[in-house]
Amino acid sequence: MPVASEAPYPQVDTSVSLSLHLPFGVPESTTGSDHLLLLHNTDYLLAYCTEQKMAAWVAFTLPSQAKLSDSNSVCWTGDPRVPADKTAKCTYYDSLFFKEKSILQRALYYSGFSDASSQTEAMFVTNSIPKSLNHTALEAKMTAILSRWASEEGPVHVLTGPAFDLLATGIKPGPQHFE
């Protein structure tokens, strides 16, 4: 049973992308595959949930010669593979709830893992998720550890996604909690 509809990016060989970034196969999803798109990018694969209007998970492989590039500025762009009404708008994160909780619109796949020629794909709004400002230090540490591990041990396969626990239940809160 497929986990998602595939939406290939024209310049990406999807079979190579799948075998490189998901060598153990595509993960199953508890949210159902009707709302998930598997988006192929040059440096990563992203499962995008059209119902929640955000990334569900990302898979990528850091090569042994991984070097972090500078990626401080974020300018989100539309993803041509996903209808505009199925993506989050930057203004969505301007609500009082997000401001009070110090939640920002940030990238799930860190664009600094890509070279300049493919960084624009990491700026697709489909790669954005809500992240706590408090998460910034942990994210920087994890990024440095992954990069160092890849250079010391060889390629590293990474599969990660957002975690939501605002209500301490282990489950993402419904939209009514974000109003």
NORGICOR-V264603 format. One line per field, one symbol per residue. ss: DSSP state (2 for helix, 1 for strand, 0 for the rest). phi: phi as a letter, one per 40 degrees, with the letter a starting at -180 (. if undefined). burial: I if it has 9 or more other ideal C-beta (glycine too) atoms within 8 Angstrom, else O. A space follows every 10 residues. Layout:
BEGIN
ss: ???
phi: ???
burial: ???
END
This chain:
BEGIN
ss: 0000111000 0002222222 2000000000 0022211111 0000111110 0001111111 1100000000 0000001000 0002220002 2222022222 0011111000 2220000022 2201222111 1122222222 2222222222 2220011111 0000000000 000022220
phi: .ccaccbccd cbccccdccc cbcbhcccbc cgccbbbccc bdbabbcbcc ccfaccabba bcccccbcbc accbbcbcbc cbddcbbccd cdcccddccc cfbbcbcccc cccbcdcbcc ccccccccac bcdccdcccc cccccccccc ccbhdbcbba acbbadbfbg bcccdccbc
burial: OOIIOIIOIO OIOIOOIIOO IIOOOIIOIO IOIOIIIIII IIIIIIIIII OIIIIIIIII IIOOOIOIIO IOOOOIOOIO IIOOOOIIOI OIIOIOIIIO OOIIIIIIII IIIIOOOIIO IIIIIIIIII IIOOIOOOIO OOIIOIIOII OOOOOIIIIO IIOOOOOOOO OOIOOOIOO
END
